[in-house]
Amino acid sequence: MKKLLGTRFFTRLLLLVCSLSLVSILLLSKCSLESLKSSNPEDSIDDLPAPDLPGLDLASPNRNLPSKLPQHESPPASASEFSASLHLLLQQREEENRIEVDRLTAEIKNLKLQLFQYTNGYPNRHSILTDSSQNPTLTNAEYASYIKKQVMQAEIFHGTPLNNEYELIPFNHFTYSRVYPSDLGLGKRVVEKPIGYKRKDLLEALVKGLDTLNKNVTEKIRKYTLDDFIEGLYRIEPTTGTQFELYFKSKPVNKTSSAEHGPVNGFTKIVVMRPFAPLQTITSENLPGPKDKELIHIILPLSGRTATFQNFMDKFVKIGLKNDRRVHLTVVYFGEEGLAEARSIMSRVLMTKNSGGNANNLRLLALNETFSRGKGLRVGAERAFDPDQSKTLQKEQKSAKSSEKSFKVPQKDVLLFMCDVDIVFSARFLDRCRWNTKPGKKVYYPVVFSLYNPHVVYTLQGKEVPSENEQLVISRDTGFWRDFGYGMTCQYRSDFLKVKGFDEDIVGWGGEDVMLYRKYVTSGVKVIRGTDPGIFHIWHPKVCSGGPGGQKLSADQYRACIRSRALNEASHAQLGFLAFRDDIAANSSPVKYPVHPLKPMKSSFRNKNFMKSGGK
């Protein structure tokens, strides 16, 4: 209360001082004018021709000239000079007064803004962006005020009423060498070794806790070290900051206390916090419109599975060719089996009226060898080119043949989307593919929503299996976020070639996408990894006995395939109902699955709207 009253008194005092300053300036101007009037008593202003002064009515238009100065005579030279100097002086004083009034007005507005920010606990944004050395006292005070506000709002000294149990943010338990995460990330590890930024974050918190404990300790033997740290808790509140609770083995304060009370077996708790700073706008840019958006080259390796390929092409025509209209598809087909049917499927699209397909945006490359996804994507990436380059490409090919020189693919950069035949994507996903990629700067690795086996999901509910479009629903009963998959990616060809692409020694199922992802993670390119509700992986039976060409999988590939097969089949609860179906059937009052009806997420991706709107 005292602080608020003091702030109001200080503000009113500043306003009073500014007002008095303005009045004083006006009085001084008036006094100066009077002194100029009295400086020449013989020639009064009324006896001189009235100068044209804006805002000063020294002579009205209907006023007659003085009797002692006839109209046909010109005034003396001295009187004319005096009038001109007076006119100039008055204009100068008026300009000075205007500038001073503007300055005081701006200062009053600034004081009011600072008062508002001070009473609401927000620091001045200008002082944050300015070097603190220019005004260290003000900046430090503002930062201290904001940090105090963040600490008081966090759940450290008090609890906060929440809407429900899902809003609570749990703590993560950790020791010096282990972290037990409550939110299982990539790999679903229940315990992990802190590395990278996480290790740095925890070490900074421990060092801060040690500095606090050793603040008043002078003897080296009494100082706390990392060996005294036992365990800790941490959690991140998105609006306030990261909270740490650190537990150390207690030490005696001095030799006297140690001698009197013996060794100390207690514990000391230190609470530290890393408050978040205010939000700052970093960049602002206009993204290209529909006519100027980047052309996307979709690369699809394929071997067999022509029925699935037909389904893929139907969706590609609706979403890619008719809706987005800035996509090219290159299919790299391995082997002879099914090749003729794949060609026929693409030919039907080319011959269909108003399909949008033509020789420039649909291509089929045939490789008569064992299936290798890595090689297929590499070949498709190297052969991708813009339509404007086709004539130049043909000329270079003819020239290379005539001179018996090897032909090199033109390396004009293009945007690639490396895809699979089991994928369904929306037009909005294609936009995100463009937004999240930049040559030499960033690549996009979306987390795909993978659908469960529909025969398990809907049969357990006593429903018929709906059409594929009806299955595109994001809910915990229909699928999961495939956070261990890296096959779908958007990147520029220059970046792909710079990291030397895939490991083509890998044949058959899996492995090559993880290797490429690791290359980008360890490079200087920014990897955009996030869930994307516009791309689905359609369930299909997975065979782990061998690849498309019958080649045998390695031990690591086989384990990864089995793991993926188990995760793709159904949710944990659904698999449980299948495993215990005999017990459920023997129960006198059978339990129907699920206990509650399936409530799919309200989303534009659901049902027919996904395809009718072009997958938006």
C-alpha positions in Angstrom: 0.0 0.0 0.0 2.8 2.4 0.9 4.6 1.5 -2.3 1.5 2.4 -4.4 0.9 5.7 -2.6 4.5 6.6 -3.1 4.3 5.9 -6.8 1.1 8.0 -7.2 2.7 10.9 -5.2 5.9 10.7 -7.4 3.8 10.8 -10.6 1.7 13.8 -9.5 4.9 15.6 -8.4 6.4 15.1 -11.9 3.3 16.3 -13.6 3.2 19.5 -11.4 6.9 20.2 -12.2 6.3 19.9 -15.9 3.2 22.1 -15.7 5.1 24.8 -13.8 8.0 24.7 -16.3 5.6 25.3 -19.2 3.9 28.2 -17.4 7.3 29.7 -16.6 8.4 29.6 -20.3 5.2 31.4 -21.4 5.7 34.1 -18.7 9.3 34.7 -19.7 8.3 35.0 -23.3 5.7 37.6 -22.4 8.1 39.6 -20.3 10.7 39.7 -23.1 8.1 41.0 -25.4 7.1 43.8 -23.0 10.8 44.8 -22.6 11.1 45.1 -26.3 8.1 47.3 -26.5 9.4 49.7 -23.8 13.0 49.8 -25.3 12.0 52.7 -27.8 9.4 55.0 -26.2 9.6 57.6 -29.0 8.5 55.1 -31.7 5.6 53.1 -30.3 4.3 50.1 -32.1 1.1 51.9 -32.8 3.0 54.5 -34.9 4.6 51.8 -37.1 3.2 49.9 -40.0 1.6 46.7 -38.6 3.9 43.7 -39.4 2.3 40.5 -40.6 2.8 38.3 -37.5 0.8 35.1 -37.4 -1.2 34.8 -34.1 -0.5 38.5 -33.0 -3.2 41.1 -33.8 -1.0 44.2 -33.7 -3.0 46.0 -36.4 -6.5 45.2 -37.7 -7.2 45.4 -41.4 -9.6 48.4 -41.0 -7.1 50.4 -38.9 -6.1 53.8 -40.3 -2.5 55.0 -40.3 -1.4 57.4 -37.6 -2.0 61.2 -38.3 1.6 62.2 -38.0 2.7 59.6 -40.7 0.8 60.3 -43.9 -0.2 57.4 -46.1 1.8 58.6 -49.2 5.0 58.8 -47.2 7.2 55.7 -46.4 8.3 55.2 -42.8 11.8 56.0 -41.7 14.4 53.3 -42.3 15.1 52.8 -38.6 11.4 52.1 -37.9 11.3 49.5 -40.7 14.4 47.7 -39.4 13.0 47.6 -35.9 9.7 46.1 -37.1 11.6 43.4 -39.1 13.8 42.4 -36.1 10.8 42.3 -33.8 9.0 40.1 -36.2 12.0 37.7 -36.4 12.4 37.6 -32.7 8.8 36.8 -32.0 8.8 33.9 -34.6 12.0 32.5 -32.9 10.4 32.6 -29.5 7.2 31.0 -30.7 9.2 28.1 -32.3 11.2 27.6 -29.1 8.0 27.5 -27.1 6.5 24.9 -29.5 9.5 22.7 -29.3 9.6 22.9 -25.5 5.8 22.0 -25.3 6.3 19.0 -27.5 9.3 17.8 -25.4 7.3 18.1 -22.2 4.3 16.4 -23.7 6.4 13.4 -24.8 8.1 13.3 -21.4 4.7 13.2 -19.7 3.6 10.3 -22.0 6.8 8.4 -21.3 6.3 8.8 -17.5 2.7 7.6 -17.7 3.9 4.5 -19.7 6.7 3.8 -17.2 4.2 4.1 -14.3 1.8 1.7 -16.0 4.6 -0.9 -16.6 5.9 -0.5 -13.1 2.5 -1.0 -11.4 1.8 -4.1 -13.6 5.2 -5.6 -13.1 6.4 -5.5 -16.7 9.8 -4.1 -17.7 10.2 -1.5 -20.3 10.7 -3.2 -23.7 13.0 -0.4 -24.9 15.3 -0.8 -22.0 15.5 -4.6 -22.7 16.6 -4.1 -26.2 19.0 -1.3 -25.3 22.5 -1.9 -23.9 22.3 -2.2 -20.1 25.4 -0.1 -19.7 23.6 3.0 -21.0 21.2 3.0 -18.0 22.3 0.1 -15.7 20.2 1.2 -12.6 16.9 1.4 -14.5 17.5 -1.8 -16.4 18.5 -3.8 -13.4 15.5 -2.6 -11.4 13.2 -3.5 -14.2 14.7 -7.0 -14.6 14.6 -7.6 -10.8 10.9 -6.6 -10.8 10.1 -8.9 -13.7 12.0 -11.8 -12.2 10.3 -11.3 -8.9 6.9 -11.3 -10.7 7.8 -14.6 -12.5 8.9 -16.3 -9.2 5.7 -15.2 -7.4 3.5 -16.5 -10.2 5.2 -19.9 -10.3 4.0 -22.8 -8.1 6.9 -22.6 -5.7 5.6 -20.9 -2.6 2.0 -21.7 -3.1 -0.3 -23.9 -5.2 -2.5 -22.8 -8.1 -6.1 -24.0 -8.6 -6.2 -26.0 -11.8 -9.1 -26.9 -14.1 -8.4 -30.7 -14.0 -5.8 -33.3 -13.4 -4.4 -33.1 -17.0 -3.3 -29.5 -16.5 -0.8 -30.4 -13.7 2.8 -30.4 -14.8 4.7 -33.3 -13.2 8.3 -33.1 -12.0 11.2 -35.2 -13.5 13.4 -37.0 -11.0 17.2 -36.8 -11.7 20.6 -37.5 -10.2 24.0 -36.4 -11.4 24.1 -39.1 -14.1 20.5 -40.2 -14.7 17.2 -38.6 -15.5 13.8 -40.3 -15.0 11.5 -38.5 -17.4 7.8 -38.3 -16.8 7.2 -37.4 -20.5 8.6 -40.3 -22.5 10.3 -38.9 -25.6 12.0 -40.6 -28.6 12.5 -44.3 -27.9 10.2 -44.2 -24.8 13.1 -44.5 -22.4 12.1 -44.6 -18.8 15.6 -43.7 -17.7 18.2 -41.8 -19.7 21.6 -40.2 -19.4 21.5 -36.4 -19.6 23.3 -35.1 -22.7 23.5 -32.0 -24.7 21.4 -29.0 -23.6 19.6 -31.1 -20.9 23.0 -31.8 -19.2 24.0 -28.2 -19.5 20.7 -27.0 -17.9 21.0 -29.4 -15.0 24.7 -28.5 -14.4 24.0 -24.8 -14.3 21.3 -25.4 -11.7 23.6 -27.5 -9.6 26.4 -24.9 -9.8 23.9 -22.2 -8.7 22.9 -24.4 -5.7 26.5 -24.9 -4.7 27.2 -21.2 -5.0 24.3 -20.5 -2.6 25.5 -23.1 -0.1 29.1 -21.9 -0.2 28.3 -18.2 0.0 29.4 -17.7 3.6 31.8 -20.7 3.8 35.5 -19.7 4.1 37.2 -23.0 4.9 37.8 -25.1 1.8 37.1 -28.4 3.7 33.6 -27.1 4.6 32.6 -26.2 1.1 29.9 -28.2 -0.8 30.8 -30.0 -4.0 29.0 -32.1 -6.5 29.7 -35.2 -4.4 27.4 -33.8 -1.8 24.5 -33.7 -4.3 22.0 -36.5 -3.7 19.0 -36.0 -6.1 16.7 -33.4 -7.5 13.4 -32.6 -9.2 12.8 -30.3 -12.1 9.9 -29.2 -14.3 9.1 -26.6 -16.9 6.2 -24.2 -16.5 5.7 -22.7 -20.0 4.8 -19.2 -18.8 7.1 -18.7 -15.8 10.3 -20.9 -16.2 12.1 -24.0 -15.1 12.0 -25.0 -11.4 14.7 -27.0 -9.7 14.5 -28.6 -6.2 18.0 -29.8 -5.2 18.9 -32.0 -2.2 22.4 -32.0 -0.7 24.0 -33.8 2.3 24.3 -31.2 5.0 27.7 -30.1 6.4 28.6 -28.4 9.7 28.8 -24.6 9.6 32.1 -24.5 11.6 34.4 -26.6 13.7 32.6 -25.7 16.9 29.3 -27.1 15.8 31.0 -30.2 14.4 32.8 -30.9 17.7 29.7 -30.3 19.9 27.1 -32.1 17.8 29.2 -34.6 15.9 28.8 -35.4 12.2 25.8 -33.9 10.5 23.5 -36.5 8.9 20.8 -34.1 7.8 20.0 -32.8 4.3 19.7 -29.3 2.8 17.2 -28.4 0.1 17.9 -25.6 -2.4 15.2 -24.3 -4.7 16.4 -22.4 -7.8 14.5 -21.2 -10.8 15.4 -20.1 -14.3 12.7 -17.4 -15.1 11.6 -16.9 -18.7 12.2 -13.5 -20.2 9.4 -11.5 -21.8 8.3 -12.4 -25.3 10.2 -10.6 -28.1 9.4 -10.5 -31.8 12.4 -11.8 -33.7 11.4 -11.8 -37.4 8.5 -11.1 -39.6 8.3 -12.2 -43.3 5.7 -12.5 -46.0 5.3 -16.1 -47.4 4.7 -16.7 -51.1 1.1 -16.9 -52.3 -0.5 -19.6 -54.4 1.0 -18.4 -57.7 4.5 -17.9 -56.4 4.9 -21.0 -54.1 7.8 -23.3 -54.5 7.5 -26.4 -56.8 7.7 -29.6 -54.8 9.3 -32.7 -56.3 7.8 -35.9 -54.7 10.1 -38.9 -54.9 8.4 -42.3 -54.5 10.5 -45.5 -54.4 8.3 -48.5 -55.3 8.4 -52.3 -55.9 5.2 -54.2 -56.4 2.2 -53.2 -54.3 0.4 -51.9 -57.4 -3.1 -51.9 -55.7 -1.7 -49.6 -53.0 -0.1 -47.5 -55.7 -3.4 -47.0 -57.5 -4.9 -45.8 -54.2 -2.0 -43.4 -53.8 -2.4 -42.0 -57.3 -6.1 -41.3 -56.8 -5.3 -39.1 -53.8 -2.4 -37.5 -55.5 -4.5 -36.3 -58.4 -7.1 -34.8 -56.0 -4.7 -33.1 -53.6 -1.5 -32.6 -55.6 -2.6 -32.0 -59.2 -6.0 -30.4 -58.8 -5.7 -28.6 -55.5 -2.0 -27.6 -54.9 -1.0 -27.6 -58.6 2.7 -27.0 -57.8 3.9 -30.6 -57.4 5.8 -33.1 -59.6 5.8 -36.9 -58.9 8.8 -39.1 -59.8 8.2 -42.9 -59.2 11.4 -45.0 -59.1 10.3 -48.5 -59.7 12.5 -51.6 -58.9 12.2 -54.9 -60.7 10.1 -56.2 -63.6 7.2 -57.6 -61.6 4.3 -55.1 -61.6 6.2 -52.6 -63.8 3.7 -52.7 -66.6 0.8 -52.2 -64.3 2.5 -49.2 -62.6 3.0 -47.7 -66.1 -0.6 -48.3 -66.9 -1.8 -46.6 -63.7 0.2 -43.5 -64.5 -0.8 -43.5 -68.2 -4.5 -43.5 -67.2 -3.9 -40.3 -65.2 -2.2 -38.7 -68.2 -5.1 -39.7 -70.5 -7.9 -38.6 -68.1 -9.4 -35.3 -68.9 -8.9 -32.5 -66.4 -6.7 -34.7 -64.2 -3.9 -32.1 -64.2 -1.3 -34.7 -65.2 1.2 -34.3 -68.0 4.6 -35.4 -69.1 6.3 -32.7 -67.0 4.7 -33.5 -63.6 4.5 -37.3 -63.8 7.5 -39.5 -64.5 8.4 -43.2 -64.0 12.0 -44.3 -63.7 12.6 -48.1 -64.0 15.6 -49.8 -62.3 16.0 -53.5 -62.9 17.6 -54.4 -59.6 17.0 -55.2 -55.9 14.8 -52.7 -54.1 16.7 -50.1 -52.1 14.8 -47.2 -50.8 17.9 -45.1 -50.3 19.0 -45.6 -53.9 15.6 -44.9 -55.2 15.4 -41.6 -53.4 18.9 -40.7 -54.6 18.1 -41.4 -58.2 14.8 -39.5 -58.0 16.5 -36.5 -56.4 19.2 -36.4 -59.1 16.7 -36.6 -61.9 14.4 -34.0 -60.6 14.3 -30.8 -62.7 12.0 -27.9 -63.5 10.0 -27.9 -66.7 11.9 -24.8 -67.9 15.0 -26.9 -67.8 13.7 -29.7 -70.1 14.9 -28.1 -73.4 18.3 -27.3 -72.0 18.6 -30.8 -70.6 17.8 -32.4 -73.9 20.5 -30.3 -75.7 23.1 -31.2 -73.1 22.2 -34.9 -73.4 22.7 -34.8 -77.2 25.9 -32.9 -76.9 27.2 -35.4 -74.3 26.4 -38.4 -76.6 28.0 -36.8 -79.7 31.2 -36.0 -77.8 31.1 -39.3 -75.9 31.3 -37.5 -72.6 29.4 -38.4 -69.4 26.3 -36.4 -69.0 26.0 -34.5 -65.7 22.6 -33.7 -64.3 22.1 -29.9 -63.9 22.3 -28.9 -60.3 19.7 -26.2 -60.1 18.3 -26.5 -56.6 14.8 -28.1 -56.2 12.7 -28.9 -53.2 12.2 -32.6 -52.5 9.5 -34.5 -50.6 10.7 -38.1 -49.9 7.5 -40.1 -49.7 6.2 -43.7 -49.4 3.2 -45.3 -51.1 1.4 -45.8 -47.7 1.2 -42.1 -47.1 -1.8 -39.7 -47.4 -1.0 -36.0 -47.1 -3.0 -32.8 -47.3 -2.5 -29.6 -49.3 -1.7 -27.8 -46.0 1.1 -30.3 -45.4 2.6 -29.3 -48.7 2.5 -25.7 -47.5 4.3 -26.6 -44.3 6.8 -28.6 -46.4 7.7 -25.2 -48.1 7.6 -23.1 -44.9 9.9 -25.3 -43.0 12.7 -25.8 -45.5 15.4 -23.4 -46.8 18.6 -24.3 -48.7 21.6 -24.6 -46.4 19.5 -23.5 -43.4 16.7 -26.0 -42.4 15.1 -29.3 -43.3 11.6 -30.6 -42.3 11.1 -34.0 -40.6 7.3 -34.2 -39.8 6.1 -36.7 -37.1 3.5 -38.7 -39.0 0.2 -39.9 -37.5 0.1 -43.7 -38.0 -3.2 -45.4 -38.1 -3.8 -48.7 -36.2 -5.1 -51.9 -37.9 -8.8 -50.9 -38.7 -9.9 -54.6 -38.3 -8.9 -54.4 -34.7 -10.0 -50.9 -33.9 -13.5 -51.1 -35.3 -14.2 -54.9 -34.8 -13.7 -54.5 -31.0 -16.4 -51.8 -31.1 -18.8 -54.0 -33.0 -18.6 -51.8 -36.1 -17.9 -52.4 -39.7 -14.5 -51.2 -41.1 -15.2 -47.9 -42.8 -13.6 -46.7 -46.0 -10.0 -45.4 -45.9 -11.1 -41.8 -46.1 -13.4 -42.4 -43.1 -10.4 -43.7 -41.1 -8.4 -40.4 -41.3 -9.2 -39.5 -37.7 -6.7 -38.3 -35.1 -7.5 -39.9 -31.7 -5.8 -42.2 -29.2 -8.1 -45.1 -30.3 -7.3 -44.8 -34.1 -3.5 -44.3 -34.1 -0.4 -42.8 -32.6 2.3 -40.2 -33.5 5.1 -42.1 -35.2 8.0 -40.4 -33.4 10.5 -43.1 -34.3 10.0 -42.8 -38.0 12.1 -40.5 -40.2 11.2 -41.7 -43.7 9.0 -38.7 -44.6 11.1 -35.5 -45.1 11.2 -32.3 -47.0 14.6 -30.9 -48.0 16.4 -29.2 -50.8 18.6 -31.3 -53.2 21.7 -29.2 -52.4 21.4 -30.2 -48.7 20.7 -33.8 -49.6 23.9 -34.0 -51.8 26.0 -32.0 -49.3 25.5 -34.6 -46.5 26.1 -37.4 -49.2 22.5 -38.7 -49.1 21.6 -42.2 -48.0 23.7 -45.3 -47.2 22.9 -47.3 -50.3 24.5 -50.4 -48.9 21.4 -50.9 -46.9 18.9 -53.1 -48.8 15.4 -54.1 -47.8 13.4 -52.6 -44.9 14.5 -49.7 -42.8 17.7 -48.1 -41.5 18.6 -45.7 -44.3 16.2 -42.9 -43.1 17.7 -42.9 -39.6 21.2 -42.6 -41.0 20.2 -39.5 -43.0 18.5 -38.0 -40.1 21.6 -38.4 -37.9 23.7 -36.7 -40.6 21.5 -33.6 -40.5 21.3 -33.5 -36.7 25.1 -33.5 -36.4 25.5 -30.9 -39.2 24.9 -27.2 -39.0 21.5 -27.4 -40.7 18.5 -26.7 -38.5 16.1 -29.7 -38.3 12.4 -28.9 -37.9 10.9 -31.9 -36.1 7.2 -31.7 -35.1 3.9 -33.3 -35.2 1.9 -32.6 -38.5 -1.8 -33.3 -38.5 -1.8 -33.2 -42.3 0.1 -36.4 -43.0 -1.1 -40.0 -42.2 0.5 -43.4 -42.5 -2.1 -45.9 -43.6 -2.0 -49.3 -41.9 -0.9 -52.3 -44.0 0.3 -55.8 -43.2 4.0 -55.8 -42.5 6.1 -58.8 -43.4 9.4 -59.1 -41.6 10.6 -62.3 -43.2 12.3 -60.4 -46.0 12.3 -57.4 -48.3 10.4 -56.9 -51.6 13.0 -58.9 -53.6 13.1 -61.7 -51.1 16.4 -60.6 -49.5 16.9 -61.5 -45.9 16.8 -58.8 -43.2 19.7 -58.2 -40.8 19.2 -58.9 -37.1 18.8 -55.1 -36.3 16.4 -54.7 -39.2 14.3 -57.7 -38.2 14.0 -56.4 -34.6 13.0 -52.9 -35.8 10.5 -54.4 -38.1 8.9 -56.5 -35.4 8.8 -53.6 -33.0 7.2 -51.4 -35.7 4.7 -54.2 -36.5 3.6 -54.4 -32.8 3.2 -50.7 -32.4 1.3 -50.3 -35.7 -1.2 -53.1 -34.8 -3.3 -51.5 -32.0 -3.1 -49.5 -28.8 -1.9 -51.0 -25.5 -5.5 -51.3 -24.3 -6.7 -52.8 -27.5 -4.0 -55.4 -27.5 -4.8 -56.2 -23.9 -8.4 -56.9 -24.9 -7.2 -59.3 -27.6 -4.8 -61.0 -25.2 -7.5 -61.5 -22.5 -10.4 -62.3 -24.8 -10.8 -65.8 -23.4 -11.1 -64.4 -19.8 -13.5 -61.7 -21.0 -15.6 -64.3 -22.8 -15.7 -66.5 -19.7 -16.9 -63.6 -17.5 -20.5 -63.7 -16.6 -21.0 -60.0 -17.5 -18.7 -59.5 -20.5 -17.1 -56.1 -20.8 -17.5 -54.4 -24.1 -14.6 -52.5 -25.6 -14.3 -49.6 -25.2 -16.2 -48.7 -22.0 -16.9 -45.3 -23.6 -17.9 -44.9 -27.3 -15.1 -43.8 -29.6 -15.1 -40.0 -29.7 -12.9 -39.0 -32.6 -11.2 -35.6 -32.5 -13.2 -32.8 -34.2 -11.0 -32.0 -37.1 -11.1 -31.1 -40.7 -9.1 -34.2 -41.4 -12.0 -36.4 -40.5 -14.0 -38.3 -43.0 -14.9 -37.0 -46.5 -14.0 -33.4 -45.7 -10.3 -34.4 -45.9 -10.6 -35.3 -49.6 -13.3 -32.9 -50.6 -11.3 -29.9 -49.4 -8.1 -31.2 -51.0 -6.9 -32.4 -47.6 -6.8 -29.0 -46.0 
